[in-house]
Amino acid sequence: TIPLRDGVETGATLYSPRTVDGTCDDETPRPVILVRTPYDKRSCTPWGVRFAERGYHFVAQDTRGRFGSTGDFFPMKNEAEDGAATIEWLEKQSWCNGSVGITGVSYLGLASWAAMREQIGALKAVAPILAATDLYNVMYGRGDSGAAHIELMFRWSHLVIHLMNKPFGMLEAMFTFFMGTGRALKSAYM
């Protein structure tokens, strides 16, 4: 388990390279690739195997309140702080060489963007996949209409509502997350 700053314990699985004789080498300090998911860390096994085959340690972590983790899941609300706490914890492990990268697809990619917010020194690479940075245009489209993409909002809400105990809390979480992440991205590039 990986402890977070507020005492929540998150479930995690470490995948490590194998030595020449086929035993797991989880002692040698190496870069760590992190994926944080609300969809069950076991779904990341193919990624873990591939990164380990290429010489990296790989950590798949259940986000707070999901599967092997304690706490309450609230989409995107805690991803910045929890991601930063996880990276700080990984950096202190004897098997980490001080370099952490984070990646993920869709929500996992958004969790990657969020982890940048606190600018933890050990975070050396962020590679989100299919995770938009211009959420205003995703939510409201381009042009003068300013009309919300209600279908997209409801479809996403339908996909994640079963993950949380607070229905409709995802709307608050989305705006909290994107406002903070937007400011962090802007300051990183300007």
N, C-alpha and C positions, 0 to 999 in steps of 0.2 A: 504494500500500500504506500501511497504518497500522501503525506499530510499537507493540508493547506493552512494558510495563516490563521483561519478562524477555528481550527481544530477538526474540520471535516476531513475524513479519510477517503481517499480515492483509490479505486482498484486499478491496478496497472500490471502489464505483462512485459517483461524484458526479453527481447530476442537478441542473441549474441552470435558472432561468428564461431565456426568450429575450427579446432586445431587440425593438424595433419592426421592425427590418429582418430579424428571424428568426435572428440569430446568437446563440450561447450566451453568456449573461452569467455567467461563473463568476468574475468579479472583484469585483463589488459585494458589500460585506459585508451579509449577511442572516442571519436565524435559520436554524439547521440542524435538520432532523428526521433522526433516526438510527433505523435498524432493523438489529439484529444477528441473523443467521440461520445455523443449521447446514444449511439446506436449499438453498443456492445463492443467492447475491445476485441472480442474474439473475431469480429468481422474484419479486423485488420491483420489477421494472420498472414495472408499472402504478401502484404507489404513487409511485415516483419521478417519473413523468410528471405525475401528478395534483398532487403537492405543488409541483413546479416550476411548473406552470401557475398555481398560486395564490401564487407569489412567494417560495417557500422554496427553499433549497438542501436536497437530500435525499441522504443517504448510506446506501447498502445495503452492509453489511459481512458477509463470511463469518466465522463464529466460528473460533477457533483449531482447526487440524487439519482444516478442512473446505474443500473446493473450492480457492479461491485463497489459502488461508492455510497457514502452516507450523505446527508444533507438533502436539500430540496432543489429539484431541477427547475430553472426558470430560464427559458431560451435567451441566450446571449447576455444576460444580466451580469454574470460573474466571470465571463470568459477572459477578460483582460487580467483581472487580479489573480484568478486561479491559474491561468497560463503562466504568468510571471512567477508565482509561487512554485509552480512545478519546475520551471526552468532553473530557479535558484536551488531547489532541492537536487535536481539532476547534476548540476555543476559541482555539488559537494560530494558526489558519490565517487568512490575510489576507481570505478571503471569508466568514469567520464574524464576526458582529457581537457575539459573546460570549454569545449565547443558544442553548442546545441543548435540543431536546425529543427524547424517545425513545418509541417505540411498537412494537406488534407483537401478533400473535395467538398464543395458546397458548404454546408454548415461547418464541417471540419476545417475548411479553408477560411471561413469567417472567424473561427476560433484562432486560427493562425494569425490573421490580421490583428485581432484583438491582443494577442500576446506581445505584440510590438509596443503597445501603448506605454509600458513602464520602462522601456529601453534598457532591459537587463543586458549587461555586458557579455554574458555567455551566449546570448542569442546571436549567432553568426549568419544564419540564413533563414529566410521565410519564403516558402513556395506554395502559396494557396493555388488551388486549381478550381476553376469554375466558381469563383467567389468574387462577386462584383465589388468594385471600390466606389462606383458612382451610384449609390443606392437611390439617390433622388430620381435619377432618370429611369432606374428600374421600377421604382414605385409609382412615378407620375408621368413617365414618358418624356419624349422630347417635343418641343414645340410650345405653342402658346396656351394650349388648353388647360394644362395643370390638372387634368382629370386623373384621379387615382386609378391604378390598375386593380380594381376590386377583385377581379377573377384571380389574379396572381396572389393577392393578399389572402383571400379565402382558401385557395388551394394550399398555400404554404401553411396557413393556420390549421387546416384539416390534417396535414401531414404530421404536425408536431403537437397538436392539442392533446393527443393521448399520452404524450411524454411528461406532461406536467400536471400538478395538482391544482393549479389556479387557472381555470379557463379564462381566456381573453387577456391574461397577463402578458401574453406574447406581444401585444401591441405596445405596451409600455416598455417591455424589454427591447424590442426592435429599435425604438426611437432613442432610448438610453444608450444602447450599444453603438448605433450608427453615428450619433452626434459626437460621442467621445472618440470613436475610432476615426471619424472624419477629421477632427481637430489634430489627432496624433499624426495621421498621414500627411496632412497639410504642413505641419511643422517639420516633418521629416524631409520633405521635398522642397521647402522654400527657405 
